[in-house]
Amino acid sequence: MNAEKTKQYYDHLTDEDICHCAYCQNYVRKIRSAYPELAGFLDRMGVDIEKPFEAIPVGPVNEMMLYSGVQYVIIGSADDFRQVSIENADIFITDSHPMTDLKEDHFVIEISPVLLKQTGEDSDDM
């Protein structure tokens, strides 16, 4: 993994690079405050948690929005990556993802599951 190059990748992404559907925008607005330890873990890897590569919403579950998986691109080799669980979410390497179109060495991680309050609710907490 190369945290510096991964951070550069995310620094170059703009709002236009993020899906504008209601599910993804809900994720972008709420994920950092709902999962602060996960956000810190990804920050250390150079990943901006508010810029998912792919989000897979399933639908509402008990007044929460369930995402069966959310994916992020990591620049570098996967040799140093170890699967972990943080805040009841598993983080692992996935081979099932959209094309990245990146030429440099990289891999995609997935976080699953993620539960967030739906847009329009007063609190940003889980």
Secondary structure, DSSP 4 states (H G I P E B T S, - for coil): --HHHHHHHHHH--GGGS--SHHHHHHHHHHHHH-HHHHHHHHHTT--TTS-SEEEEEEEETTEEEEEEEEEEEES-GGG---EEETTEEEEEES-S------SSEEEEEEE-EEEEPTT-S----
